[in-house]
Amino acid sequence: MNILITQNHPVLEIQTIKGLKLISLNRILFIKAFNKGSIILLNDSEEVETNYLLVRFTKFLPSTYFFCCHYSYLVNCTYVDCFTNGQIVLKGNIRIPLSRYRIKQFKQNLVELQQNE
């Protein structure tokens, strides 16, 4: 796994089940733990399956944009529409679980993201 910078846009270089793939970070809606790997859901509904564990993405991707909202989900905060005590609603009405223990940190993360824009 590697992050490349192309024309000021970060791109994730990742080994998938099918082979090497380049994915722009701003296309990633969320990453979900699945079996012994992860599934990356992109903004065009494409799913990319990889053998990397979610914890590796959590440590590798920029924490300003990507937040581990649940033990099995890493969400791209730029796609957050709204949230409640138990879930995050992404643009497109995609619902992701939100751990009650991570709500406070999630709010802080969204505030920091808003201040950076």
Residue pairs with C-beta under 8 A, 6 or more apart in sequence:
1 12
1 13
1 14
1 15
1 52
1 56
1 60
2 12
2 13
2 14
3 10
3 11
3 12
3 13
3 25
3 60
4 10
4 11
4 13
4 22
5 11
9 24
9 25
9 26
10 24
10 25
10 62
11 22
11 23
11 24
11 25
12 22
12 23
12 24
12 25
12 28
12 61
13 20
13 21
13 22
14 20
14 21
14 22
14 23
14 40
14 48
14 50
14 52
15 21
15 50
15 51
15 52
16 48
16 49
16 50
17 49
17 50
17 51
21 48
23 40
23 42
23 48
25 61
25 62
25 65
25 76
26 76
26 78
27 42
27 43
27 44
28 40
28 41
28 42
28 43
28 66
28 76
29 41
29 42
29 43
29 75
29 76
29 79
29 90
29 92
29 94
30 40
30 41
30 73
30 74
30 75
30 76
30 79
30 90
30 94
30 96
31 38
31 39
31 40
31 41
31 54
31 57
31 66
31 73
31 74
32 38
32 39
32 41
32 54
32 72
32 73
32 74
33 53
33 54
33 71
33 72
33 73
34 49
36 51
36 53
37 49
37 50
37 51
37 52
37 53
38 49
38 50
38 52
38 53
38 54
38 57
39 47
39 48
39 49
39 50
40 47
40 48
40 49
40 50
41 47
41 94
42 48
43 79
54 68
54 72
54 73
54 74
57 66
57 74
58 66
58 68
58 74
61 74
63 109
64 77
64 109
64 112
64 113
64 116
65 76
65 77
65 78
65 113
66 74
66 75
66 76
66 77
67 74
67 75
67 77
67 102
67 105
67 106
67 109
68 74
68 102
69 75
69 88
69 96
69 97
69 98
69 99
69 102
69 106
70 96
70 97
70 98
70 99
70 102
71 99
72 97
73 96
73 97
75 88
75 90
75 96
77 109
77 110
77 113
78 113
79 90
79 91
80 88
80 89
80 90
80 91
80 110
81 89
81 90
81 91
81 93
82 88
82 89
83 89
83 98
83 103
83 106
84 98
85 98
85 100
85 103
86 97
86 98
86 100
87 95
87 96
87 97
87 98
88 95
88 96
88 97
88 98
88 106
89 95
89 96
90 96
98 106
